[in-house]
Amino acid sequence: MDNPIYFVSDNHFQKRNNSFENERRIKFYSLLEHIKTTRGSLVIAGDFFDFWFDYKGYVPYEYLDIFEKLKELKESGCEIHYVLGNHDYWDFGFFNKVFASNTFNDEYLILDKNKKILVIHGDGILKEDSGYRLFRKIIRSKLCIFLYKILSPKIGYYIASKITHADKPKSYYKDNKSLKIKLTKYAETKWSEFDIILMGHYHQSGIIENNGKKLIFLGDWLSKYLVTVYDNGQWNQLKWDK
């Protein structure tokens, strides 16, 4: 994969057309243009959409511009790798067909300069998430997917709109010290196998280092507009405000 590599997570693009949504997309499209100029690669670590279900032959018109911009990036020669999250897990090949070089369930391993870089969405990794892990197993089951496919796209997306609600107050997504401690303990169980872990889902930001190992929180595109950049062994995080 070509360096620099740009990582984003939890964009939560919504099936809406309002000033807040338009502003978020303009910023993201600016990032895509920047990636083109640097000949880099893009890694999306899940929850790129606030909800996505791959109904064959149906794409919400509110998402068409997003798919077109990602397709343009791919056609410019840049790779796009997509880790499916808990809001957009239900892709059944459409992403690869339109814009993605690869899609991955839950995690993506990158080997670069003798370093093992693990990208995860991160939902369900904490010990107290046992109830959620059961729920996730149910909604990802073949039976549940089959039943949801029976619904019309209009009804399916309507139900999802009543459940997801990513547009919470900005204070909801503030960095949380106690949560970071828990997630760092999880990373410690993985550092014997991986050198760098990049994590989405929790909307946290920052880079934690310990004995040459790293845990990198990927933020979101709701209030933080965070981009993590890896370029020839160097890591950097910045708020994309262009």
C-alpha positions in Angstrom: 0.0 0.0 0.0 1.3 3.4 -1.0 2.4 5.9 1.7 1.2 8.2 3.1 -1.7 6.2 4.5 -4.7 8.3 5.8 -6.9 6.7 8.4 -10.4 7.9 9.3 -13.2 6.3 11.3 -16.8 7.0 12.5 -17.7 9.5 9.8 -21.3 8.6 10.3 -22.5 10.2 7.1 -26.3 10.3 7.3 -29.1 10.0 4.8 -29.9 13.7 5.2 -29.4 17.0 3.4 -28.8 19.8 5.9 -26.1 22.4 6.6 -24.3 20.2 9.1 -24.2 17.2 6.9 -23.1 19.3 3.9 -20.3 20.9 5.8 -19.0 17.5 6.9 -19.0 16.2 3.4 -17.2 19.2 2.0 -14.4 18.7 4.5 -14.2 15.0 3.7 -14.1 15.7 -0.1 -11.3 18.1 0.6 -9.3 15.3 2.3 -9.9 13.0 -0.7 -8.5 15.7 -3.1 -5.5 16.0 -0.8 -5.0 12.2 -0.9 -5.0 12.3 -4.7 -2.2 15.0 -4.7 0.0 12.9 -2.4 -0.7 9.7 -4.2 -1.5 8.1 -0.9 -4.0 5.4 0.4 -7.1 5.6 2.5 -8.2 3.3 5.3 -11.8 3.6 6.6 -12.1 2.0 10.0 -15.9 1.5 10.1 -19.1 3.4 10.7 -18.4 5.5 7.6 -22.2 5.6 7.2 -24.5 6.1 10.1 -26.3 3.1 8.5 -25.8 1.0 5.5 -27.6 -2.1 4.3 -26.8 -3.5 0.9 -30.2 -3.7 -0.8 -29.4 -5.0 -4.3 -30.3 -2.4 -6.9 -31.0 0.3 -4.3 -28.7 3.1 -3.2 -30.1 6.0 -1.2 -29.8 9.1 -3.4 -28.4 11.1 -0.4 -25.3 8.8 -0.6 -24.7 9.1 -4.4 -22.3 12.0 -4.1 -20.2 10.1 -1.5 -19.9 7.0 -3.7 -19.0 9.2 -6.7 -16.2 10.9 -4.8 -14.8 7.6 -3.5 -15.0 6.1 -7.0 -13.0 9.1 -8.3 -10.3 8.5 -5.7 -10.0 4.9 -6.7 -9.9 5.7 -10.4 -7.1 8.1 -9.7 -5.0 5.2 -8.6 -5.3 5.4 -4.8 -6.2 2.3 -2.8 -9.2 2.4 -0.4 -9.4 -0.2 2.3 -12.6 -0.5 4.4 -13.1 -2.2 7.8 -16.8 -2.7 8.3 -18.2 -1.3 11.5 -21.3 -1.9 13.6 -23.3 0.7 11.6 -22.2 -0.4 8.1 -21.5 -4.1 8.5 -24.2 -5.2 6.1 -22.3 -4.7 2.9 -22.5 -7.7 0.6 -20.1 -6.7 -2.2 -21.3 -3.2 -3.2 -18.3 -1.3 -1.7 -15.8 -3.5 -3.6 -17.7 -3.1 -6.8 -17.8 0.7 -6.6 -14.8 2.0 -4.8 -13.0 -0.2 -2.3 -9.8 -2.2 -3.0 -10.8 -4.5 -0.1 -13.4 -4.7 2.7 -12.7 -6.5 6.0 -14.9 -7.8 8.8 -13.8 -6.2 12.0 -10.1 -5.9 11.4 -7.3 -5.3 8.8 -3.6 -6.2 9.2 -1.0 -4.0 7.5 2.6 -5.1 7.3 5.0 -2.2 6.7 8.7 -1.9 7.6 8.7 -5.0 9.8 5.8 -3.5 11.8 2.4 -5.2 12.2 -0.3 -2.6 12.1 -3.7 -3.7 13.2 -6.8 -1.6 12.2 -10.0 -2.5 14.1 -13.4 -0.9 14.4 -13.4 -2.0 18.1 -17.0 -2.6 19.0 -17.5 -5.3 21.6 -13.9 -5.6 22.7 -14.4 -4.6 26.4 -15.3 -7.2 29.0 -18.5 -5.5 30.0 -19.7 -5.6 26.4 -21.0 -9.2 26.7 -24.6 -8.2 26.2 -23.7 -6.2 23.1 -21.6 -9.1 21.7 -24.7 -11.3 21.9 -26.8 -8.6 20.2 -24.2 -8.3 17.5 -24.2 -12.0 16.9 -27.9 -12.0 16.4 -28.1 -9.0 14.0 -25.2 -10.4 11.9 -26.8 -13.8 11.7 -28.0 -15.2 8.3 -31.5 -15.3 9.6 -31.6 -11.7 10.7 -30.0 -10.6 7.4 -32.6 -12.6 5.5 -35.5 -11.1 7.4 -34.1 -7.5 7.0 -33.7 -8.1 3.2 -37.4 -8.9 3.0 -38.2 -5.4 4.2 -38.4 -2.7 1.6 -35.4 -0.3 1.6 -37.6 2.5 2.6 -38.8 0.7 5.7 -35.4 -0.8 6.5 -33.7 2.6 6.4 -36.6 4.2 8.4 -36.1 1.7 11.2 -32.4 2.3 11.2 -32.9 6.1 11.4 -34.8 5.6 14.7 -32.0 3.5 16.2 -28.7 4.9 15.2 -28.8 8.6 16.2 -25.2 9.5 15.7 -26.0 13.2 15.8 -25.8 13.4 19.6 -24.5 16.6 21.4 -20.8 17.2 20.8 -20.2 16.6 24.5 -21.2 13.0 24.1 -18.1 12.3 22.1 -15.5 14.0 24.3 -12.4 12.1 25.2 -12.9 10.0 28.3 -9.9 9.2 30.5 -11.4 6.1 32.2 -12.6 4.7 28.8 -9.1 5.2 27.4 -7.6 3.3 30.4 -9.9 0.3 29.7 -9.1 0.3 26.0 -5.3 0.5 26.7 -5.6 -2.6 28.9 -7.2 -4.3 25.9 -4.4 -3.1 23.7 -1.8 -4.5 26.2 -3.2 -8.0 25.5 -2.5 -7.5 21.8 0.9 -5.8 21.8 2.7 -9.1 22.0 1.3 -9.9 18.6 1.0 -6.4 17.0 3.1 -3.2 17.1 0.5 -0.6 16.4 -3.3 -0.8 17.0 -5.6 1.7 15.4 -9.1 1.8 16.9 -12.4 3.4 16.0 -15.9 3.1 17.4 -15.3 4.9 20.7 -14.7 8.4 19.1 -11.6 8.9 21.2 -8.5 10.7 20.0 -4.8 10.6 20.6 -1.8 8.3 20.5 -0.7 6.2 23.5 2.8 4.8 23.5 4.3 2.1 25.7 7.7 0.4 25.1 7.7 1.0 21.4 4.1 -0.1 21.0 1.2 2.2 20.1 -2.5 2.5 20.5 -4.0 5.1 18.2 -7.6 6.4 18.6 -9.1 7.4 15.3 -11.6 10.0 16.6 -14.6 10.8 14.4 -16.0 13.0 11.7 -18.8 14.5 13.8 -17.0 16.9 16.0 -13.3 16.0 15.8 -12.7 15.7 12.1 -9.6 13.7 12.9 -7.2 12.2 10.3 -4.4 10.0 11.3 -1.5 9.9 8.8 1.2 7.3 8.5 4.2 8.2 6.3 7.4 6.1 6.2 7.3 5.1 9.8 6.0 8.4 11.2 2.6 8.9 12.8 0.7 12.2 13.0 -2.9 13.2 13.9 -4.5 16.4 12.7 -7.9 18.0 12.7 -9.0 18.3 9.1 -10.3 21.9 8.8 -9.9 22.7 5.1 
